[in-house]
Amino acid sequence: MVAKRIHAALLGFALLALACVCHAQYATDWLANTYGTLAAHVGNGARSMWVAPEGVIYTSSLWDENEGGVAIYQSGQSLGSIGTHADFQGSAITGNATSIFTALQYNRSFGSGSAGRYNRATKALELRIPVSVWTGIPHADVITGLATAGALLYVSDFYGNRVRVYTTDGVWQQDIAVSGPGALALDSAGNLWVARKSAGVVAQFSAGGAPLNTIQMPAASRPSALYFDASTGRLMVGDEGPDMNIKIYNVAGAPTLASTFGIQAGYLDTTTGIKGQVGDKRFARVAGIGKDAAGNLYVLNNPWGGGWDLGRNGPTDLHAYDSAGNLKWKLQALNFEAVAAPDPSTDGAYFYSGAHIYTGSAGGTFVANTVDPFTYPSDPRLNINDTQRGQHFGQLVTVGGNRILVASGQNPDTFNFYHFNAASGYIAIPDASLPGPAFNTTVKVTGGFCIDSRGDVWAGLDRANHIYHYPLTGFDGNGKPLWGPAVPIRIPLSIRPLTRIIYLPETDTMILAQGAAGSWDWTAMQSRIEVYHGWSAGNTTQPQPVINLTSANPKSITAAGNYLFVSYVHTVPNIDAFNLDTGNLDATLINNSPGTVDVGNDVDSMYGLRAFLRASGEYVITKDNYNGSSIIVHRWTP
């Protein structure tokens, strides 16, 4: 009997040890979305807004992975959505007591340039209104403004250089000629106000279409949103130009500027905060303005950052203010297909994505937008023609107090480098690209990329049998990093074709992952990963250990300290932690907070995983969650 008890106890200890290996203790958290569950999460990329009198808010987005593109909110909570994740263009929305009208996304059956009418109660599409003859434009906004009053609907046909007027049942009434029309508003007299963003003008027309008054804003202003406040008789104009505020005009007679709302220069102001720092009234692009019957003001603004599909063109940042202008609440969805890297300078307390900085827990705090579109208009992160669909994946290293940020897309063959300095605050200053002149190559990176903790760059250039090592040689007087000529190193035959590279200089460890031989998909990983200890000391041929992954479809890898972390695509949200000395699978991070945190279903990006070893011995691992428009943070101490 005693022997049986001892055997049972030993078996119990063995099972407990096995359980600890497979499902280690760790904490699961999230950043970059106000809410961490799919049911409550703030929708992705809202680009326009309409507020109903009762305070129900409707925003429109080109794409939300996990719900309809028209999101509905009230009192800081989600009330659900309308449509599917890919129905809407996101460029314009309006409504009345019974209906929502919004620009529809390009569709193969009817093209671009249509508006849809949806029933607010049933959420069903009731009517499609073909507006523009420009039906062949999939990646730009054709309808740029919507407004309704009474039985009439007004629609900006941008490329048609006109505002079209319909009944709310879709019967055409008239066209009003306007060059490059954008946001629309109707005043109490039935006059129409039209923003011409690129001209810095807001033009007024009578109900019959006759030109009336014109507001000529400052030369650099870009009127991006309009709202007529019937309670004050004033027109509110969101300015996407350098002022990044809301200008409020008296429009009884000749328009005059009455006041402004928001800090002059928005998040780039240096008198009330650090350049780049966001805040209650430190706006970026003002994309929507509205009020409810109680006098609460709602402002939708989009932090800067672009993408050709517009679904990643500025995160959702919605603020609600009381009638005195005090912040009541905010809703934020700051991440879509992206990840943020823990910042070594803060021991992993801050996180840098390709365009934003976060800190905290349980959704975290949005610290800063690192893009300055006025000082650096050629910043690759603003390039809406970038076929990588935005540069939102961040990699970050700190060398001698100098931060180097690398921004890239979902499955990149190009990497963009940035630095920071005191004068520019949180703004990331564009430096170089790989490929590009700074690295003396035009060849794309398809065989893996790494910037190590010393700032050295390792790259597998397309169709080459070498890893190219670009040593960091220092920084100039402004903090710009400089790299020396490439040192080519032959790729071991046993790991060709190469698809991922990680180098850890602290332990002189190189980690190489194999791609799919003969495949068209150079972004894919296979199961073989080789670990070379003493790589720079000369061991470039004898890997030990070799890790053979047993889970299907590995997609992203990262490493820190003594661990390699692996995530997968089209399968599970798991992150496996492999010991770099033994090659053993020591832990699998899944989700230990399933009721409050959704971790997504996989990692559908080459560099959607980042890791950092804190001074305490805790590993911080971040993961892209495109389902919930958030960033997952696992904290694990082996």
C-alpha positions in Angstrom: 0.0 0.0 0.0 2.8 2.4 0.9 4.6 1.6 -2.3 1.5 2.3 -4.3 1.1 5.7 -2.6 4.7 6.6 -3.3 4.3 5.5 -6.9 1.1 7.5 -7.2 2.8 10.6 -5.7 5.7 10.3 -8.1 3.4 9.9 -11.0 1.5 13.0 -9.8 4.7 15.0 -9.6 5.7 13.8 -13.1 2.3 14.8 -14.6 2.5 18.2 -12.8 6.0 18.7 -14.2 4.7 17.8 -17.7 1.8 20.1 -17.3 4.1 22.9 -16.4 6.3 22.3 -19.4 3.3 22.3 -21.8 1.2 25.0 -20.2 3.5 27.2 -18.2 2.2 30.0 -15.9 2.1 33.3 -17.7 -0.1 36.4 -18.0 -2.1 37.3 -21.1 -2.8 41.0 -21.7 -3.6 43.3 -24.6 -2.7 46.8 -26.0 -4.0 49.2 -28.6 -7.8 48.6 -28.2 -10.1 49.9 -25.5 -11.6 46.5 -25.1 -10.0 43.1 -25.3 -12.8 40.8 -26.4 -14.3 40.4 -29.9 -17.8 41.2 -28.7 -16.8 44.5 -27.2 -13.8 45.5 -29.3 -13.6 48.9 -31.0 -13.8 48.5 -34.8 -10.9 48.9 -37.1 -10.0 52.0 -39.1 -13.1 54.3 -38.7 -12.8 57.0 -41.3 -16.1 58.8 -41.1 -18.8 59.3 -38.4 -22.5 60.3 -37.9 -24.1 60.9 -34.5 -27.8 60.4 -34.0 -29.6 62.9 -31.7 -30.0 60.3 -29.0 -26.2 59.8 -28.9 -25.9 56.7 -30.9 -22.7 56.9 -33.0 -22.1 55.3 -36.4 -18.7 55.0 -37.9 -17.7 53.6 -41.3 -14.6 51.6 -42.1 -13.2 49.9 -45.2 -12.4 46.8 -43.3 -12.9 45.2 -40.0 -11.8 41.6 -39.9 -14.4 40.3 -37.4 -17.5 42.4 -37.7 -19.5 44.8 -40.0 -17.7 47.8 -41.3 -20.3 50.2 -39.9 -19.7 50.1 -36.1 -22.3 51.4 -33.6 -21.5 52.9 -30.2 -23.2 54.7 -27.3 -21.8 55.9 -24.0 -18.4 54.4 -24.7 -19.7 50.9 -25.4 -20.2 48.9 -28.6 -23.8 48.2 -29.8 -22.8 46.0 -32.6 -22.4 46.7 -36.3 -24.0 46.8 -39.7 -23.1 44.8 -42.8 -20.1 42.6 -43.3 -16.5 43.3 -42.8 -16.0 44.3 -46.4 -19.1 46.2 -47.5 -18.1 49.8 -47.0 -15.6 52.2 -48.3 -15.4 54.1 -45.0 -15.1 57.5 -46.7 -18.5 59.0 -45.8 -21.6 58.3 -43.7 -24.7 60.1 -42.6 -28.2 59.2 -41.3 -31.6 60.2 -40.2 -34.3 58.8 -37.8 -34.7 55.6 -39.8 -31.7 55.1 -42.1 -28.0 55.1 -42.4 -26.4 56.2 -45.8 -22.8 55.3 -46.4 -20.3 54.9 -49.3 -20.1 51.3 -50.5 -16.8 49.5 -51.1 -15.7 48.7 -54.7 -17.6 45.6 -55.8 -16.9 43.4 -58.8 -20.6 43.5 -59.8 -21.2 47.2 -59.6 -17.7 48.8 -59.1 -17.0 51.9 -57.1 -19.0 55.1 -56.5 -22.3 53.8 -55.0 -24.0 54.7 -51.7 -26.1 52.3 -49.7 -29.1 52.9 -47.5 -29.4 50.7 -44.4 -32.3 50.4 -42.0 -31.2 51.5 -38.6 -33.6 49.1 -36.8 -33.1 46.0 -38.9 -29.5 46.8 -40.1 -30.6 45.5 -43.6 -29.5 47.0 -46.9 -32.6 48.5 -48.4 -31.2 50.4 -51.4 -28.1 50.9 -53.5 -27.8 54.3 -55.2 -25.3 54.5 -58.1 -23.7 57.9 -57.8 -20.6 58.2 -59.9 -19.6 57.2 -63.4 -16.2 56.5 -61.9 -16.9 52.9 -61.2 -13.4 51.4 -61.8 -11.5 52.7 -58.8 -10.9 50.0 -56.2 -8.2 51.8 -54.0 -9.4 55.4 -53.7 -12.4 57.3 -52.4 -15.0 58.2 -55.0 -17.7 59.3 -52.7 -16.2 61.7 -50.2 -19.1 63.3 -48.5 -22.7 62.5 -47.4 -25.4 64.6 -45.8 -29.2 64.4 -45.4 -32.0 66.8 -44.4 -35.7 66.1 -44.7 -36.4 64.0 -47.8 -33.1 64.9 -49.5 -29.7 63.1 -49.7 -26.5 65.0 -50.8 -23.5 63.0 -52.1 -20.0 64.3 -53.0 -18.9 62.7 -56.3 -15.2 63.5 -56.0 -14.0 62.6 -59.5 -17.2 63.9 -61.1 -16.5 67.3 -59.6 -20.1 67.6 -58.4 -22.4 67.2 -55.4 -25.4 65.0 -56.5 -28.8 65.5 -54.8 -31.3 62.6 -54.5 -34.4 61.9 -52.5 -33.7 59.5 -49.6 -35.4 56.9 -51.9 -32.6 57.4 -54.5 -34.4 59.6 -57.0 -32.0 62.0 -58.6 -32.9 65.7 -58.2 -30.0 67.9 -59.4 -26.2 68.2 -59.6 -24.2 71.1 -58.1 -20.9 71.7 -59.8 -18.0 71.7 -57.2 -14.4 71.0 -57.9 -13.1 68.2 -55.7 -16.0 68.1 -53.2 -15.5 66.4 -49.9 -17.3 66.6 -46.5 -20.8 68.0 -46.5 -23.1 69.8 -44.0 -26.5 71.4 -44.3 -27.4 74.5 -42.2 -30.8 75.4 -40.7 -31.8 77.4 -43.8 -31.2 74.4 -46.0 -28.0 75.7 -47.5 -25.3 73.3 -48.4 -21.7 73.6 -47.2 -19.0 71.7 -49.1 -15.4 71.1 -48.0 -12.8 71.3 -50.8 -10.0 69.8 -48.9 -7.1 70.3 -51.2 -8.0 73.9 -51.8 -8.5 74.8 -48.2 -12.0 76.1 -48.9 -15.5 75.5 -47.6 -18.1 76.7 -50.1 -21.8 77.5 -49.4 -24.6 76.9 -51.9 -28.3 77.6 -51.8 -30.8 74.8 -51.8 -31.2 75.4 -55.5 -27.4 75.1 -56.1 -26.5 78.8 -56.4 -23.1 79.7 -55.0 -23.3 81.8 -51.8 -20.5 82.4 -49.3 -17.0 81.0 -49.2 -14.7 80.3 -46.2 -11.1 80.6 -47.3 -9.1 78.9 -44.6 -5.4 79.4 -44.0 -3.3 78.3 -47.0 -2.1 75.1 -45.4 -5.5 74.1 -43.9 -7.3 71.0 -45.2 -11.0 70.9 -44.3 -11.7 67.2 -43.7 -14.9 67.1 -41.7 -18.0 69.4 -41.3 -20.8 69.7 -38.8 -23.4 72.4 -38.6 -24.4 73.0 -35.0 -28.0 74.1 -35.0 -27.9 74.9 -31.3 -25.4 77.7 -31.9 -25.9 78.4 -35.6 -22.2 77.8 -36.2 -20.3 75.6 -38.7 -17.6 73.3 -37.2 -14.7 72.5 -39.6 -12.2 69.8 -38.9 -8.7 70.9 -40.2 -6.4 68.1 -41.3 -3.7 70.6 -42.0 -0.9 71.6 -39.6 -3.3 73.2 -37.2 -5.0 69.8 -36.6 -7.9 71.4 -34.7 -11.6 72.2 -35.2 -12.4 75.7 -36.5 -15.8 77.1 -35.6 -17.4 79.8 -37.8 -20.3 82.2 -37.5 -22.2 81.7 -40.7 -25.1 84.1 -40.2 -24.1 86.4 -43.1 -20.4 86.6 -44.1 -18.6 83.7 -42.3 -16.2 84.7 -39.5 -14.0 82.6 -37.3 -15.6 82.5 -33.8 -13.3 80.0 -32.0 -11.4 76.8 -32.2 -11.6 73.5 -30.4 -8.5 71.5 -29.8 -4.8 72.4 -29.3 -3.2 74.3 -32.1 -0.9 71.9 -34.0 -2.6 68.9 -32.3 -0.3 66.1 -31.4 2.7 67.9 -32.9 2.4 70.9 -30.5 5.4 71.3 -28.2 4.0 73.9 -25.7 1.6 71.5 -23.9 3.4 68.2 -24.5 6.1 66.3 -26.3 6.0 66.4 -30.1 4.1 63.4 -31.2 2.3 62.9 -27.9 -1.4 62.4 -28.2 -4.0 63.6 -25.7 -7.6 64.7 -25.1 -7.5 67.6 -27.6 -4.1 66.9 -29.3 -5.8 65.7 -32.5 -4.4 64.3 -35.7 -6.6 64.0 -38.8 -10.1 65.1 -37.8 -12.3 62.7 -39.7 -15.7 63.2 -38.1 -17.6 65.7 -35.9 -21.0 65.4 -34.4 -23.2 66.4 -31.5 -26.2 64.8 -29.8 -29.3 66.4 -28.4 -27.7 66.7 -24.9 -24.9 68.9 -26.3 -22.2 66.3 -26.1 -19.5 66.6 -28.8 -17.9 63.7 -30.5 -14.7 63.9 -32.5 -13.3 61.1 -34.6 -9.6 61.6 -35.4 -7.2 59.3 -37.2 -3.5 59.1 -36.2 -1.3 59.3 -39.3 -0.1 56.2 -41.2 -1.2 55.0 -44.7 -2.0 52.0 -46.7 -3.2 51.5 -50.3 -6.2 49.5 -49.2 -7.4 52.3 -46.8 -8.4 49.6 -44.3 -5.2 50.5 -42.4 -5.2 54.2 -43.2 -5.5 55.6 -39.7 -6.7 53.8 -36.6 -10.0 54.6 -34.8 -9.6 57.3 -32.1 -13.0 58.6 -31.0 -13.4 61.1 -28.2 -16.6 62.3 -26.4 -16.8 65.6 -24.6 -19.5 67.2 -22.5 -21.1 70.5 -23.4 -18.3 72.3 -21.5 -15.6 70.6 -23.6 -14.4 68.2 -20.9 -13.4 64.7 -22.0 -16.1 62.1 -21.0 -14.6 58.9 -22.6 -12.7 57.7 -25.6 -12.8 54.6 -27.8 -9.6 53.5 -29.6 -8.7 50.8 -32.0 -5.1 51.6 -32.8 -3.9 48.4 -34.4 -5.0 46.2 -37.2 -2.5 44.0 -39.0 0.5 45.1 -37.0 2.7 44.5 -33.9 4.6 46.6 -31.5 8.1 45.8 -30.1 9.0 46.2 -26.4 11.3 49.1 -25.9 14.7 48.1 -24.4 15.3 51.6 -23.1 12.3 51.3 -20.8 12.9 47.6 -19.9 9.9 46.7 -22.0 7.4 49.2 -20.4 6.8 51.0 -23.7 6.0 49.4 -27.1 6.7 50.7 -30.6 4.7 49.7 -33.6 5.6 51.0 -37.1 3.7 54.2 -36.4 2.6 54.3 -32.7 3.8 54.0 -29.1 1.9 52.3 -26.3 2.3 51.6 -22.6 0.3 50.1 -19.8 -2.0 47.1 -19.6 -5.6 46.1 -20.1 -5.8 48.0 -23.4 -2.9 50.2 -22.4 -2.4 53.9 -23.1 -1.8 55.4 -26.5 1.3 57.5 -25.9 2.3 58.9 -29.3 1.9 58.9 -33.1 5.5 58.8 -34.5 4.6 60.1 -38.0 5.0 63.8 -38.8 3.4 64.3 -42.3 4.3 67.9 -42.5 8.1 67.8 -41.7 8.5 64.5 -43.5 5.9 64.2 -46.3 8.0 61.5 -48.1 7.9 59.2 -45.1 7.3 55.7 -46.5 4.6 55.2 -43.8 2.5 57.8 -45.6 2.7 56.1 -49.0 -0.8 54.9 -49.9 0.7 53.4 -53.1 2.8 51.0 -51.0 1.8 47.5 -52.1 2.8 46.2 -48.6 -0.4 47.8 -47.3 1.1 50.0 -44.7 4.3 50.0 -42.6 2.8 49.1 -39.2 5.0 46.3 -38.0 7.7 47.6 -35.6 11.1 46.4 -34.7 13.1 48.4 -32.2 16.6 48.4 -30.8 18.6 50.7 -28.6 22.3 51.3 -29.0 24.1 53.6 -26.7 20.9 55.4 -25.9 19.9 55.8 -29.6 16.7 54.1 -30.7 16.5 52.6 -34.1 13.0 51.8 -35.4 12.4 49.5 -38.4 8.9 49.7 -39.9 7.6 47.1 -42.4 4.4 45.6 -43.8 2.6 42.3 -43.3 4.8 40.2 -45.5 7.6 42.6 -46.4 10.4 42.6 -48.9 11.4 46.2 -47.9 12.3 47.6 -44.5 12.3 51.3 -43.5 14.7 52.7 -40.8 14.1 55.6 -38.5 15.8 57.3 -35.6 14.7 59.6 -32.7 16.2 62.7 -31.1 15.3 65.1 -28.4 14.3 67.9 -30.7 11.8 65.7 -32.5 10.3 64.2 -29.4 8.4 61.0 -30.2 8.6 61.6 -34.0 10.5 58.9 -35.9 12.8 60.5 -38.4 13.1 58.7 -41.8 16.6 57.6 -42.5 17.0 54.8 -45.0 15.4 51.7 -46.6 16.6 48.2 -47.4 16.9 47.9 -50.4 18.1 51.4 -50.9 21.3 53.6 -51.3 22.3 53.4 -47.7 22.8 49.7 -48.1 24.0 49.9 -51.7 21.5 47.4 -53.1 18.3 47.4 -55.1 17.6 43.7 -54.4 14.5 42.9 -52.3 14.8 41.0 -49.0 13.1 37.6 -49.4 15.4 35.4 -47.4 14.9 36.9 -43.9 15.7 40.1 -42.0 17.1 41.0 -38.6 18.2 44.1 -36.8 20.1 42.9 -33.8 20.6 44.5 -30.4 23.9 46.1 -31.6 22.0 47.8 -34.5 23.6 45.5 -37.1 21.4 44.4 -40.0 21.3 40.9 -41.4 19.4 40.3 -44.6 18.8 37.5 -47.1 18.6 39.2 -50.4 16.4 37.8 -53.2 17.9 34.8 -55.1 21.2 35.0 -53.3 23.0 32.2 -51.5 24.4 34.6 -48.9 23.3 36.4 -45.7 24.4 40.0 -46.0 25.7 41.5 -42.7 25.7 45.3 -42.5 27.5 46.4 -39.4 26.4 49.5 -37.6 29.3 51.9 -37.7 27.8 54.7 -35.5 25.5 57.7 -35.5 25.8 61.2 -36.9 25.3 64.3 -34.8 21.5 64.1 -35.1 21.3 60.5 -34.1 21.0 59.0 -37.6 22.4 55.5 -37.8 25.1 54.6 -40.3 26.0 51.2 -41.6 29.1 49.9 -43.3 29.4 47.8 -46.4 27.8 44.3 -46.5 29.8 41.3 -45.4 28.5 38.3 -47.3 28.2 34.9 -45.5 27.3 31.8 -47.3 24.0 30.3 -46.3 24.4 26.7 -45.0 23.1 24.2 -47.6 21.2 22.4 -44.9 18.9 25.4 -44.4 18.3 26.6 -48.0 16.1 28.2 -49.1 16.5 30.6 -46.2 13.4 32.5 -45.1 14.0 33.9 -41.5 17.1 35.2 -39.7 17.6 36.1 -36.0 21.0 37.0 -34.5 21.5 37.4 -30.8 24.9 39.1 -30.2 24.8 38.7 -26.4 25.3 35.0 -26.9 26.7 35.0 -30.4 23.7 32.9 -31.5 22.4 32.7 -35.0 18.9 31.2 -35.7 18.0 30.3 -39.3 14.6 29.0 -40.6 14.0 27.2 -43.8 11.6 28.2 -46.5 9.7 26.2 -49.0 11.9 24.8 -51.8 10.5 25.5 -55.2 7.5 27.4 -53.8 6.2 30.6 -55.2 5.5 31.7 -51.6 8.9 33.0 -50.3 7.1 34.2 -47.1 6.4 30.6 -46.0 8.3 28.7 -43.4 9.0 25.0 -43.2 9.6 23.0 -40.0 13.4 23.1 -39.9 15.1 25.7 -37.7 18.9 25.6 -37.1 20.6 27.2 -34.1 24.3 28.1 -34.4 26.2 29.0 -31.2 29.4 30.9 -31.9 28.3 32.2 -35.3 30.5 35.3 -35.4 33.3 33.2 -33.8 33.3 31.0 -36.9 30.7 28.3 -36.5 28.6 28.8 -39.6 28.3 25.1 -40.5 27.5 23.1 -37.4 24.0 23.8 -36.0 23.2 22.6 -32.5 20.4 22.2 -31.7 18.3 21.7 -34.8 14.6 22.3 -34.0 12.1 20.4 -36.1 8.7 21.9 -35.6 5.7 19.5 -35.3 2.9 22.1 -35.4 1.6 23.0 -38.9 2.2 26.2 -40.7 4.8 28.1 -38.8 4.7 31.8 -39.8 6.6 34.1 -37.5 9.6 33.7 -35.1 11.4 35.9 -32.6 14.0 35.3 -29.9 15.3 36.8 -26.7 17.5 35.5 -24.0 17.6 31.7 -24.2 14.3 31.2 -26.0 13.0 31.0 -29.5 9.2 31.8 -29.9 7.2 30.5 -32.8 3.7 31.3 -34.0 1.5 29.7 -36.7 -0.9 30.7 -39.4 -4.3 29.1 -40.4 -4.2 26.9 -37.3 -3.8 28.0 -33.7 -3.0 31.2 -31.7 -0.4 29.4 -29.8 3.1 30.7 -29.2 5.7 27.9 -28.6 8.8 28.6 -26.6 11.9 26.5 -27.5 15.0 26.4 -25.4 18.0 27.5 -27.6 20.4 25.2 -25.7 18.4 22.0 -25.8 16.0 22.6 -28.6 13.2 21.4 -26.3 9.7 22.9 -26.3 9.6 24.3 -22.8 6.3 26.1 -22.9 3.2 26.9 -25.0 1.6 30.3 -24.5 -2.1 30.1 -25.4 -4.4 32.3 -23.3 -4.8 32.3 -19.6 -7.4 35.1 -19.6 -10.0 33.8 -22.1 -12.9 35.8 -20.6 -11.3 39.2 -21.0 -8.7 38.8 -23.7 -9.2 37.5 -27.3 -5.9 36.4 -28.7 -7.0 35.9 -32.3 -6.7 32.8 -34.3 -3.2 32.8 -35.7 -0.4 35.1 -36.9 -0.8 36.0 -40.5 2.4 38.0 -40.9 6.1 37.3 -41.2 7.2 39.6 -38.4 4.0 39.6 -36.3 5.9 38.4 -33.2 8.3 40.3 -31.0 10.1 39.3 -27.7 12.2 41.0 -25.0 13.9 39.7 -21.9 13.4 42.1 -19.0 16.0 42.7 -16.2 13.8 40.7 -13.9 14.0 37.6 -16.0 10.5 38.0 -17.4 9.9 37.5 -21.1 7.6 39.9 -22.8 6.2 38.6 -26.1 3.9 40.6 -28.3 1.6 39.2 -31.0 -0.5 40.7 -33.8 -4.2 40.2 -33.3 -6.0 41.4 -36.5 -9.3 39.9 -35.3 -9.6 42.2 -32.3 -7.6 45.1 -33.8 -5.2 44.8 -30.8 -1.7 43.6 -29.8 -1.5 40.6 -27.5 1.1 40.7 -24.7 2.2 37.5 -23.0 4.4 37.9 -19.9 6.3 34.7 -18.9 8.9 33.9 -16.4 10.4 30.4 -17.0 
